[in-house]
């Protein structure tokens, strides 16, 4: 009996740069994003705060790519849901290279803008407000201070 697999990635992070939008020969938009996710903890031995940031390549296709290019900017907080995909390509020396990225397309792909767009960000003028359907307007979540929790599980 053969079991089907699941290929699903969910990221919540910040953009490292403004999305790069290109158009394929057929006119479909393709947006490339660089999304940073960070985690922090306190080192038990030293008591020092530690932080680790991971960078993720994200490719978005179609109308969603156009929206990303229009409304997202460096530092924007986003929720991304897609699938992992590895592409093979050749560099200028003819060497095979591989890139693994999160692909957001079709019915299973999601991009949500988590920032409020009430006014201009960083002094930049914003001529058109982001569409309500693409922008989350929930109250910000206050992180829980877990410094008092012990990481050792008793079982």
Secondary structure, DSSP 4 states (H G I P E B T S, - for coil): -PPPP---EEEEEEESS--EEEE-TTS-EEEEEEEEEEEEEE-TTT--EEEEEEEEEEEEETHHHHHHHHH--TT-EEEEEEEEEEEEEE-TTS-EEEEEEEEE-TTT-EEEE-S--SS-STT---SSPPPGGGB--PPPPPPP--TTS------
